[in-house]
Amino acid sequence: MPRSARKKSASGIYHAMVRGINRQGLFFDQEDYQCYLDAIQRTKEDGRAEIYGYCLMDNHVHLLLQEKEEELGNIMKRIGVTYAWWYNKKYDHYGHIFQDRYQSQPVEDNAYLLSVLRYIHNNPVKSRMVSVAEEYPWSSCKMYYGETYDTPSAVANTSFVLKLLDEHKEIARGKFKDYMRQENSDIFLDVVEKVRKSDDGLCQEIEALLGGRPVMMLKTMEKEQRDAVIRQIKQFTGVTQRQIARVLGINQSIVFKA
């Protein structure tokens, strides 16, 4: 079946989202996150796009950006190719790391733009990674609050959005914080995850796979045997590599490489 044509944005502004292939992890340490942000920053500095917001999750990325010298497809390709080269070299990996086609939605009015940005920033909260959006280091939320990050980060153009709320930056920031904390049911780009297994449920399935033996014994196995078991666990429905690593008590990169 042929792919449907993407909707063009009259404003040139889009909410774009890209996933790791088969929902696999894209980022395993701070260096990985920063490399992707560097690719975004270079795209901005080259004048190819304006960046209004972003959030880098472990296996997917949200961007709120505006086309400048290049169309969205070329922008996403440029960022993706840069990061894939880095990733494949670092992890001795071959082949694609992103789902073959990014998703995008045009952003045509200010109300929708603010809702999308709130949704992007609250991704880590909804995933229970942090209690409030500004605690997450790999999104543009703190920039809108006028706060600094503990880790280097790309620079989003916050002025454009803040001026929609008030001409005075500090007043606008206060309004933005209030807006971010409003109860909402924002859902964009069909990114709602499937219902996940609980850690206890996953632990029980792993123990069944191991013939009733405790999960922690997997850490004592020879590498070849351990990786074979991990590959079977990765086929379970409703689990993520992050969760597998947490339940097994091992590094997420081991799960990925198995």
C-alpha positions, 0 to 999 in steps of 0.5 A, a space after each residue: 500500500 502506498 504511503 499517504 502524503 504528509 500534511 504540509 504546514 502553512 506556518 512551516 512549524 511541525 511536531 516531529 517524532 522519530 522512534 528507535 527501530 522496533 522500539 529499541 533504545 537510542 540513548 544509553 548514556 549522557 554522551 549519546 543524548 548530547 551527540 543527538 542534541 549537537 546534531 540538532 544544534 548544528 542544524 539550527 546554526 546552519 540556518 536549516 531550521 528553528 528549534 522551539 522545543 525537544 525531548 529525548 526519551 530513551 527510545 524516541 525523540 520529539 521535536 518542535 521545529 520550523 523549516 527554514 532553508 530545508 524541508 522537514 524531511 531533509 532536516 530529519 534525515 540530516 539529524 538522523 544520519 549524523 546520529 546514526 553514524 555516531 551510534 553505529 561507530 560507538 556500539 559497533 552496530 550495523 544497519 538502521 537504528 531509527 524506524 524507517 519513517 518519522 511521524 509529523 503533524 503541522 502546527 498552524 495556530 498558537 493554541 495548538 503550538 502551546 499544547 504540543 510543547 506541553 505534551 513534549 515536555 511532559 513525556 518524562 512525567 507521563 513515563 514516570 521518569 521524573 515527578 515534574 517536567 523541569 527535572 528531566 535534563 534532556 528536554 527544553 523545559 528548563 530553558 523556558 523556565 530560565 533555569 540551567 541544566 547540569 548537562 550541556 544542552 542544545 539551545 531552543 528558541 524560547 522567545 518566540 513561544 514566550 512572546 505569545 504569552 507576554 511581552 515581558 519575559 519573566 511574566 511570560 515564564 510564569 504564565 508558561 509554568 502555570 500552563 505546563 502544570 495544568 491538568 490536561 489530556 494532551 495526546 499527539 502523534 499516536 505515541 501512546 504506548 501499549 500497556 506495559 507489564 509490571 516489573 513483578 509480572 516480568 520477573 515471574 515470566 523470566 523465572 518461568 523461562 528459567 524453569 523456576 530459578 531466580 532471576 538473579 541467577 542470569 547474572 552468573 551465566 556464561 555470556 553466550 547462554 545469558 544473551 540467548 536468554 535475554 533475546 527470548 525475554 526481549 520477545 515478551 509482549 509489553 516490555 522495554 529494554 530499560 525495564 528488562 535491564 532494571 529487572 535483571 539488574 544489568 546495564 541496558 547496553 547489555 540487553 541491547 547488544 544481546 
